[in-house]
Amino acid sequence: MSISTETAQPLKNYFAPHIAGLAGYVPGEQSKHSSDIIKLNTNENPYPPSPKVAKAITALLGRPLQRYPEPMADTFRRAAAEQLDVPIDWILAGNGSDDMLTVLIRTFSTPGDVVAYPTPSYVLYKTLINIQGARPVEIPFDDTWDLDDEALAATEPRLVFLANPNGPSGTVQSPERVARLATRLDAPLVVDEAYVDFAESSCVGLVKQFPNVVVTRSLSKGYGLAGLRFGYLVARPELIAGLAKVKDSYNCDMLSIAGASAAVSDQDYLAQTRAKIIATRTRLIEALRSFGFRVTDSQANFAWATDGPEPRPIYEYLKDRGILIRHMNYPGRVEGLRISVGTDDEVDRCLDQLRAAIASSA
Ligand SMILES: *Cc1c(COP(=O)(O)O)cnc(C)c1O
């Protein structure tokens, strides 16, 4: 049976006011996986995940998927706890680290509460805070991408987010720097370590020292599992117990728990892809600088190029030739190009076209 979509009456505005007025988050373009397209726009890993992931998932397919999965993803928690050297009740798993961000906001803020974060940064924070009806307060990074702890603390936030490494800059605050911020705040400080696998330091050690520090992690970037949807957070068990009340009962499915557990247990594989990406990142940054851009010292899997050749026409030129990068224009900042680190071949082809784009507009 088919249903006619012809409508008799206009739809009333049933939306809650704060949802009706919401712009909604726009994810980066996902083209069809055509081999002609070079995708350097959403910071995915250009390399496939550890082969152990597929093995773990297929081994499960004969088992009863009619059963619910582990509510707390204990198989994964055991695997991650071993890597991080914390007890398993310091870990909460989720459907991507975006799920963790949602759970954090719902747990710690009520409508009207201030949730603060430095900006420019991950654009999704604002959307998630608005969905909760809480109040996003943005404190700009200074020109050197340093934090303004004073201003962040002065907002009297119920919750603070810090993407570290940050996007689009790829810059990192040292654990000592983050510790100073944590001491100043009377609220949970969420250190979003989605890109930590490409960085030289992590704040996960601060969780033991500072009761208000929460670290979120993703398997989407370093582990090459963006399609699996798996993330987790590390915090004191008292905080985990509160967060567990808010999450969906079965927020991770059986297949993703198995795949994610295999991935974090294969640290040798992570080290190999990480080394390749860091080497390619160095080459990408040096080339962009030689084209006249200013490029921050990125500790993530992307480069942020500003203050050089006009970015918008370059973005369009590359797009017309099947190379997707991001053109970003944040209010009150210089615009720029954010280019994900692909394979060596992808980055070479991107650089060739960039050179051509600059030559054609000169
Ligand atoms: C990609 C990203 C995430 C989301 O990670 P998922 O695990 O894919 O949900 C979170 N925070 C930042 C800063 C990111 O760049």
The ligand as an SDF file (V2000), in Angstrom:
LIG
                    3D

 15 15  0  0  0  0  0  0  0  0999 V2000
   34.9410   14.4190   15.0130 C   0  0  0  0  0  0  0  0  0  0  0  0
   34.7980   15.1070   16.3400 C   0  0  0  0  0  0  0  0  0  0  0  0
   33.9360   14.6150   17.3140 C   0  0  0  0  0  0  0  0  0  0  0  0
   32.9410   13.5210   17.0140 C   0  0  0  0  0  0  0  0  0  0  0  0
   33.4280   12.3010   17.0640 O   0  0  0  0  0  0  0  0  0  0  0  0
   32.4620   11.0460   16.8480 P   0  0  0  0  0  0  0  0  0  0  0  0
   33.0820   10.0350   17.7260 O   0  0  0  0  0  0  0  0  0  0  0  0
   32.5360   10.7080   15.3910 O   0  0  0  0  0  0  0  0  0  0  0  0
   31.0870   11.4150   17.2780 O   0  0  0  0  0  0  0  0  0  0  0  0
   33.9080   15.2290   18.5420 C   0  0  0  0  0  0  0  0  0  0  0  0
   34.6700   16.3090   18.8020 N   0  0  0  0  0  0  0  0  0  0  0  0
   35.4930   16.8330   17.8780 C   0  0  0  0  0  0  0  0  0  0  0  0
   36.3080   18.0230   18.2330 C   0  0  0  0  0  0  0  0  0  0  0  0
   35.5610   16.2530   16.6180 C   0  0  0  0  0  0  0  0  0  0  0  0
   36.3330   16.7910   15.6820 O   0  0  0  0  0  0  0  0  0  0  0  0
  1  2  1  0
  2  3  1  0
  2 14  2  0
  3  4  1  0
  3 10  2  0
  4  5  1  0
  5  6  1  0
  6  7  2  0
  6  8  1  0
  6  9  1  0
 10 11  1  0
 11 12  2  0
 12 13  1  0
 12 14  1  0
 14 15  1  0
M  END
$$$$
